[in-house]
Amino acid sequence: MAAALTLTLQTGFAQAWPSRPVQLVVPYPPGGVLDNFARPMAEALSKELGQPVVIDNRAGANGIIGTTRCAKAPADGYTLCISNGDILSLNPQLYSKLSYNPKADLVPVVRMANMVAAIVVSSSVGAKNLTELAVLDKASPGKVNWGTFGTGSTSHVFLTEYNRVFGSHLTHVPYNGSAPLMQALLAGDVQSAMLAHVAVAQYLDSGKLRAIAVMGEKRSDFFPGVPTISEQKFDFSGENWIGMTAPAGTPSAVLDRVNVAVNKILADAAFRKRSLEALGLEPVGGSRDSFARYLEREQALWSDLISHSKIRLD
C-alpha cells in the first residue's frame, strides 16, 4: 500500500510539474561546447515541458562549483544538471575531498551526446598513428610535447596511460583553455594534443594538423578514415560525453518525463543538424537505466587509469 501511495503521489506531482521555470545548471562558463549545446537543448525542452528552462552557468574548479550547486538543490524537479565525464568520473578520483558525491547526490537522467575528439599532431610531425608517435618520441627524447587543458584533465590522464602502454615519455604541457593550446600547437610549441572536432576541423582541412586516432568506441564520420585508439593496441574507449543529471530524490515520474522529452529532441533531424553536428557532437539518447550502467563502466575505467597515473589535485 505504501508503494502504491508513493507511486500515486509521484504520478500526480509529475502531471502538475512543471508549474514554474526549471533551472538547467551548466557548471562551465558561457561560450564553451557544453554551454553552446545546453542553450538550444533548454529552448527545445521548454517547448516540450510548457515552462521556461533557464540556463544557470556556475563555472569554476573543474565543474565542482556548479555540480555542487546542483547536487545540493531541492529534489523537486526544478533543478536539472549538465554533467560530463570530468564531473562524474574523473573528479571523484582526482580530489580526496569533494563537495559532492556523484553516486549519492545525483541521479542519471539521460546521456545526450558524445563530443567527438581525436589525437592530432602538427603537420611537421611524421607520425601517422599512435605507435609512430611513440617511436618518434623514443628517437628524440624530450622533443615531442603533448598539450592539454590542464593537470588532471581527460587529456592529461590519457597521456599518462599512453606513455605507460607505449613506453614513451611525451612531455606534458598544460594550457589554460583551448585557444592558447591551439596557438601553441599551430606554432609548433607542442606537437600533439587531444582535441574536439569543432576545434580542429579547419586546420585538418588546411593540412596544418593531422588526426591519427579517434577517441571513443567506434570510428566517426567527423574524422573519416581515422582509426580509433582501440584499433591501435589501446584497450580504452575514452569517450567525452554530455549527460543530464538531477539531485538525488527527484521524483522518478519527473525524471522519466524529462528523459522522454530529451530523447524526442535528440531524434529531431533539424535539432541534430543545428545543435549537434555544428558542435562536433553525436546524439546518443536512451533510457535512464542505460545511462546508469554506462556511468558505472566509465567510473570504473577512469578509476583504474587515475590510479595508474597517480595524479592528484589536492
N, C-alpha and C positions, 0 to 999 in steps of 0.2 A: 504493500500500500504506500509506503514511504517513497519507493522508487517511482511508482506511478504518479504520485503527487508532485514529485520533483520534476518529472517529465512534463506534466501538465503546466506547471508554473513556468518552466523554461520555454515551452512552446508558446504560451500566452505572451511572455516577455518578448520573444522573437517576433511575434506578429505585430506588437506595438513598437518594436525597435526598428529603425531609429526615429525618435521624435524630436531630435535636435542634431546639430552638426557633429560629425565624427572627426577626431584628430588622427592623422597619419604621421607618426613621428619618423623623421628621417635623421639618423644620427651622423650625418655628414653635411658639409656646407652646400649652399646653393651653387648650381653650375656644374657639378660633377655628374658622372654617368648615373649613379643611383638616384640623385635628385631629378635629373632630366627624364628618367623613367618614371619616378614616383608621381610627378605632376600630371602627366596625361592619364596615368592609372587612376589617380584621385578624381580627376574630372570625369572619367568614364564610370567609376564606381559611384560617384554622386548621382548620376543618372539612373543607375541600377537600383540604388537604395532609396532614392527620393529625398535625400538630405545632403547638404554640402559635406564633402570630405576635405578637410583643411590640412594642408601641409604644415608641419611644425619642425623646422630644422633645429636640431640640438647637436651641433658639431663639437668635436674635441676628444682627445685622449683615446685615439683608435676606436672611436664609436662607443666608448664606455659611457660618456655623459648622456647621450640620447637614449641608449639602451636601458640605462638605469632609470631614467625618467619614465620610460615605457613600462619597465618591469614593476615599478612601484606604483603605477597608476591604478585607480579603481578598476576592478574587473567587471565593468558594467557594459562592455561592448562599445564604449565611446572613445576608446584608445586602441589603435592598431599600430603596428610597428614594421618598418622596413628593416630586414636583417640580411646578413650575408655570412660567409664562412669565417671571415676575420672575427666577427662578433660572437658567433655561436660555437666555433670550433677552435680558433687559434687563441683568442684572449684568455679563455679559462686555463690554458696550458702555459701561457707566457707570463701571467701575473699570479703571484702566490696569494694575493688578496684582491678580490674582485667584488665590486659593489652590486653585482647581480649574479644569479646562478641560472645559466641558460636552461638547465633541465627542470629546475624547481619553480622559477619565476616567470617563465614564458612557455606558451604552447604554440606549436606549429599550426598555421592556418593553410598555407599553400606555397609551394615552390613555384615561383613565377617565371624565371628566366635564367639562362646561362649567359655569362659575359664571356664571349669567345676571345681567348688570348693565345699568344704564341711566343715561343722563344725566337727572338730576332737578333741578327748580327748586322754590323755595318758592312757595306759593300766591299770594303777593303779587306775584310776577313774572308779567307778562302773556304772556311768550313761550310759544308752543305748539310750536315746533320750533327747530332749530339756527340757522337763518337769522334768525329773530325775536330770538333771544337775542343774536346779534351786532349786530343793529340797535339793540337797547336799549343795549348797551354803547357803541356809537358815539355814540348820542344823549346819553348821560350818562357820559362817560369817568371811570373810576375808581370808579364806583358799583356795578358788577357784580363780585362776588368769587366765586372758584372754590375750594372747599375740597378738600384732598387728604389722604392718609395720610402725606405727607412728600415732600421733594425726591427726585426720581428714581423715584418710584412710577409705576405704569402710568398713573394718572390725571394725574399731572403731565406726563408725556411726551405724553399725548393732548392736554392743554390747549395745549401749545406748538404742536402741529401744527394744532389747531383755530384758534388765533389766526393762524397763518400762512395757512391756507387761506381763512378768512373775513375776514381783515384786521382782526380785533378785537384788543382788549387786555385781556381778562378778567384780573383780578388774582389771582395765585396765593397762597393762604393755607394753609400746611401745618399739620396737626394730628397729635398723637401717638396715633393709633388711631381706631377708628370711633365710639366713644362720645362723645368731645369734638367730633368733626366733626359728628355728628348733632345734638348740643346746639346747636352754632353755626348749623347750617342751620335748625333749628326756631326759634331765637331771632332769625334774620334777620341774623346777623353775616356769613354768606356766603349767597349767593343760588342757587348751583348746585354740583353735585358729580356724580361718577360713583360709584354705589353698587350693591352687590348687592341682589337682590330681597329676600333674607331680612332685610336691614337696614331696608328702606323700606316693606315691604308694608303694615304697619298705618297708616302715615302717608299712603300713597296712598289707602287705603280711606277714611280720615277726611277727605281733601281738603286736608290740610296741605301735601302735596307733590304735584307733577305730573311724570310721566315724559314726556320729549319725544323721546328717541331710545334705541333698544336697541343695545347693543354686540353684535357678532357678525355672522355671515354671513346669518342668517335671523331672521325675527320669532319671538317666543317667546310661548307660552301664559301665561307668568308676567306678561307685560305686554301683555294683549290690545289690539289696535288701534294699538299704538305702532310707528311705522316704525323701521327700522334706520338707523344712521348712513350706510350706503352708499346708502340710498334718498334721502338728503338732501345730495347733491353731495359726499359724503365717501368717497373711494376707499380705504377702510380697514375691515378686519373687526374687529380689536381684541378678540379673544375672551380671556376669562380662563378658563384650563383647569387641570385637575388630572391629572397623569400619574404613572406609576410608572417608575422607572429602576433600574439596578443598576450596581455597579462594573464597569468595562470588563474583559473577560476572563472574566466569569461564563459557565459552560458554556451553549451555545445550547440544549441539550436542557432545561436547568433553566428558562431564560427562556421557552421555548415552553410548558412545563408551567404556569408562573405565568400566562402570557398566556391560556391556555385556561381556567384556573380563574377568573381575574378576569372574563373575558367571560361565563362561566356565571353568576357572581354578579350582574353587571350586568343580565343578562337576566331575573332573578327579579323578578316583579311586586311581591312583598312587600318585598324589599330596596329596590327603586326608590322605593316609596311612603314607607317608613320612613326611609331613609338618604339619599335624593336629593331628592325633592320637598320634604321638610320643611326642607331647607337651601337651596332655590332652585337646585338643580343638575339638569342634564340629562345622562343617560347617553350615552356615546359608544362606547367599546369599539373593537374592530378588531384588526388584525394588528400585529406589531412593525414590519413594513416601512411600513405606512400611518402609524404614529406617527412613524417616522424621516423620512418625506417631509414630513409636516406640520411637524415641527420645523425642517427646512431652510427652509421657506417663512416660518415665524414669525421665525426668527433673521434672515433677510434683511430682512424687513419692519421689525422693530424697530431693526435696524442703521441703516437709512435714516432712520427717524424721529428717533433719538437723534443722528444726525449733523446733521440739520437743527436740532435743539433746542440742540445744544452743551452739554447738561447733563453734568457730570462730578461724581463723588462722592469723588474723591481728588485 
